[in-house]
């Protein structure tokens, strides 16, 4: 069975950093395009960043320049490094892996940016 498990969320002050992890089991993450989404409370889920199976990356304008998505093939894990965090980054962050018509979601990890 396929499982994606996000971790690394928490409470951080504005200007701080967090590294989120999306650990995959049951699939080889390097074969999949993996994306991060976020969903603020009461709002819709929106795309944040993508790393393709080939390693290409893309970012939403709201996080570009502050965020890096990367993958560790040995750990079968995708990371989202977020710097200079802002209160508007507060949300539940989800990862999604997709390939060949299949998609899998994790359960999410809460990021709260507040002083």
Residue frames relative to the residue before (quaternion, step in Angstrom):
aa qw qx qy qz dx dy dz
X 1.0000 0.0000 0.0000 0.0000 0.00 0.00 0.00
X 0.4222 -0.7131 0.5112 0.2277 3.52 -1.05 0.84
X 0.0294 0.7896 -0.6116 0.0390 3.52 -1.00 0.84
X 0.0983 -0.7416 0.6605 0.0639 3.54 -1.10 0.84
X 0.0578 -0.8070 0.5877 -0.0077 3.56 -0.76 1.04
X 0.2073 -0.7768 0.5870 0.0951 3.54 -0.65 1.18
X 0.0625 0.7713 -0.6322 0.0398 3.53 -1.19 0.63
X 0.6126 0.5954 -0.4001 0.3319 3.55 -1.31 0.12
X 0.5103 0.6421 -0.4276 0.3800 3.56 1.24 -0.08
X 0.1854 0.7831 -0.5825 0.1140 3.52 -1.32 0.13
X 0.6100 -0.5201 0.4441 0.4002 3.52 -1.34 -0.32
X 0.0646 0.7933 -0.5992 0.0864 3.57 -0.78 1.03
X 0.4911 -0.6589 0.4845 0.2999 3.55 -1.13 0.64
X 0.6286 -0.5129 0.4024 0.4242 3.59 -1.14 0.43
X 0.7576 0.3202 -0.2778 0.4964 3.53 -0.95 0.95
X 0.5858 0.6025 -0.3602 0.4050 3.55 1.25 -0.23
X 0.3922 -0.7090 0.5442 0.2177 3.53 -1.38 -0.03
X 0.0341 -0.7561 0.6521 0.0428 3.49 -1.31 0.49
X 0.1657 -0.7411 0.6331 0.1498 3.54 -1.24 0.47
X 0.1977 -0.7802 0.5882 0.0783 3.51 -0.63 1.20
X 0.1919 -0.7752 0.5941 0.0957 3.55 -1.14 0.72
X 0.1070 -0.7479 0.6521 0.0629 3.52 -1.19 0.67
X 0.0837 -0.8251 0.5587 -0.0074 3.55 -0.12 1.34
X 0.1962 -0.8060 0.5538 0.0726 3.55 -0.74 1.10
X 0.0006 -0.7504 0.6606 0.0217 3.51 -1.21 0.66
X 0.7497 0.3638 -0.2847 0.4739 3.53 -1.08 0.76
X 0.7501 0.1782 -0.1545 0.6179 3.54 1.32 -0.11
X 0.3980 -0.6518 0.5719 0.2993 3.55 -1.31 0.25
X 0.3910 -0.7832 0.4277 0.2254 3.54 -0.23 1.29
X 0.6255 0.5583 -0.3563 0.4125 3.59 1.06 -0.60
X 0.6164 0.5326 -0.3444 0.4666 3.60 1.26 -0.24
X 0.7118 0.4426 -0.2211 0.4986 3.55 1.29 -0.33
X 0.4102 -0.6017 0.6061 0.3200 3.48 -1.34 0.33
X 0.1056 -0.8047 0.5832 0.0348 3.58 -0.78 1.01
X 0.1096 -0.8013 0.5881 0.0074 3.51 -0.92 0.98
X 0.2495 -0.7006 0.6410 0.1896 3.49 -1.33 0.43
X 0.0798 -0.7520 0.6537 0.0281 3.49 -1.14 0.87
X 0.1199 -0.7744 0.6082 0.1265 3.55 -1.25 0.22
X 0.1378 -0.7866 0.6006 0.0403 3.50 -1.19 0.69
X 0.2478 -0.7570 0.5863 0.1476 3.59 -0.40 1.18
X 0.6538 -0.5283 0.3710 0.3947 3.54 -1.18 0.55
X 0.8477 0.1500 -0.1349 0.4906 3.54 -0.79 1.05
X 0.6785 0.4483 -0.2876 0.5059 3.56 1.28 0.09
X 0.6196 -0.5602 0.3964 0.3810 3.54 -1.27 0.23
X 0.5543 -0.5917 0.4738 0.3436 3.53 -1.28 0.43
X 0.0662 -0.8101 0.5825 0.0025 3.58 -0.87 0.97
X 0.5583 -0.6197 0.4549 0.3120 3.52 -1.20 0.66
X 0.2121 -0.7849 0.5744 0.0952 3.57 -1.08 0.83
X 0.7913 -0.1817 0.1842 0.5540 3.57 0.73 -1.06
X 0.1704 -0.7708 0.6089 0.0782 3.53 -1.30 0.52
X 0.0410 -0.7235 0.6840 0.0836 3.50 -1.27 0.58
X 0.3373 -0.7633 0.5179 0.1880 3.55 -0.66 1.13
X 0.6802 -0.4596 0.3642 0.4398 3.54 -1.31 0.14
X 0.6916 0.4659 -0.2704 0.4813 3.57 1.16 -0.57
X 0.6024 -0.6052 0.3380 0.3956 3.56 1.29 -0.03
X 0.4607 0.6606 -0.4688 0.3626 3.59 1.22 0.07
X 0.1879 -0.7988 0.5659 0.0796 3.56 -1.05 0.75
X 0.0267 -0.7671 0.6408 0.0157 3.52 -1.27 0.49
X 0.1489 -0.8061 0.5718 0.0327 3.54 -1.13 0.76
X 0.5034 -0.5949 0.5266 0.3396 3.50 -1.23 0.52
X 0.6121 -0.5760 0.3934 0.3724 3.56 -1.10 0.67
X 0.6308 0.5802 -0.3313 0.3947 3.58 1.04 -0.74
X 0.7760 0.2968 -0.1646 0.5317 3.61 1.16 -0.48
X 0.4374 0.7201 -0.4525 0.2923 3.59 1.24 -0.20
X 0.7788 0.2956 -0.2477 0.4947 3.55 -0.93 0.94
X 0.7387 0.3549 -0.2087 0.5336 3.59 1.25 -0.34
X 0.7614 0.3621 -0.1337 0.5208 3.54 1.27 -0.44
X 0.0665 -0.7808 0.6206 0.0281 3.54 -1.11 0.76
X 0.1697 -0.7560 0.6247 0.0975 3.54 -0.90 0.98
X 0.0563 0.7992 -0.5932 0.0787 3.56 -0.94 0.89
X 0.2406 -0.7685 0.5773 0.1347 3.54 -1.27 0.30
X 0.1848 -0.7358 0.6427 0.1067 3.52 -1.13 0.82
X 0.3001 -0.8004 0.4921 0.1648 3.56 -0.26 1.26
X 0.6080 0.5490 -0.3625 0.4444 3.59 1.09 -0.58
X 0.7367 0.3880 -0.2149 0.5105 3.56 0.98 -0.88
X 0.3298 -0.7580 0.4994 0.2593 3.60 1.29 -0.17
X 0.5353 0.6201 -0.3636 0.4435 3.52 1.10 0.82
X 0.2105 -0.7378 0.6280 0.1299 3.53 -1.15 0.75
X 0.2045 -0.7938 0.5676 0.0767 3.56 -0.95 0.93
X 0.1282 -0.7383 0.6534 0.1072 3.50 -1.32 0.47
X 0.1278 -0.7897 0.5991 0.0333 3.54 -0.38 1.28
X 0.0460 -0.8097 0.5844 -0.0260 3.54 -0.63 1.15
X 0.0763 -0.8052 0.5880 -0.0098 3.54 -0.74 1.12
X 0.8176 0.2131 -0.1708 0.5069 3.55 -1.31 0.33
X 0.0770 0.8475 -0.5193 0.0779 3.53 0.90 0.96
X 0.2198 -0.7693 0.5946 0.0792 3.51 -1.16 0.83
X 0.6491 -0.5165 0.3644 0.4233 3.61 -1.13 0.43
X 0.6581 0.5206 -0.3157 0.4429 3.59 1.03 -0.66
X 0.5591 0.5693 -0.3984 0.4523 3.59 1.27 0.03
X 0.4541 0.6922 -0.4472 0.3386 3.58 1.26 -0.13
X 0.3332 0.7127 -0.5427 0.2942 3.56 -0.70 1.14
X 0.4598 -0.5663 0.5656 0.3848 3.50 -1.38 -0.07
X 0.2151 -0.7898 0.5679 0.0858 3.55 -0.80 1.06
X 0.1072 -0.7980 0.5930 0.0051 3.53 -0.86 1.09
X 0.2024 -0.7376 0.6179 0.1821 3.56 -1.17 0.51
X 0.1345 -0.7686 0.6245 0.0327 3.50 -1.24 0.69
X 0.1272 -0.7669 0.6257 0.0642 3.55 -0.97 0.92
X 0.0132 0.8193 -0.5694 0.0656 3.57 -0.83 0.96
X 0.2395 0.7368 -0.6130 0.1547 3.51 -1.12 0.81
X 0.8692 0.1006 -0.0623 0.4801 3.54 -1.12 0.71
X 0.7268 -0.4387 0.2472 0.4671 3.57 1.01 0.75
X 0.6271 0.4934 -0.3404 0.4974 3.56 1.29 -0.03
X 0.0188 0.7808 -0.6244 -0.0101 3.55 -1.15 0.59
X 0.1149 -0.7791 0.6159 0.0226 3.49 -1.14 0.79
X 0.1746 -0.7812 0.5947 0.0747 3.55 -1.08 0.81
X 0.3864 -0.6713 0.5748 0.2640 3.49 -1.25 0.52
X 0.6368 -0.5653 0.3891 0.3516 3.54 -1.35 0.08
X 0.5511 -0.6460 0.3717 0.3753 3.57 1.29 -0.20
X 0.1029 -0.7587 0.6391 0.0727 3.51 -1.29 0.50
X 0.4130 -0.7411 0.4820 0.2191 3.55 -0.87 1.00
X 0.0757 -0.7493 0.6570 0.0343 3.54 -1.04 0.92
X 0.0122 -0.7886 0.6140 -0.0303 3.53 -0.77 1.08
X 0.1064 -0.7866 0.6078 0.0230 3.55 -0.74 1.12
X 0.2847 0.7533 -0.5280 0.2696 3.53 -0.36 1.27
X 0.3620 -0.7114 0.5560 0.2318 3.53 -1.17 0.62
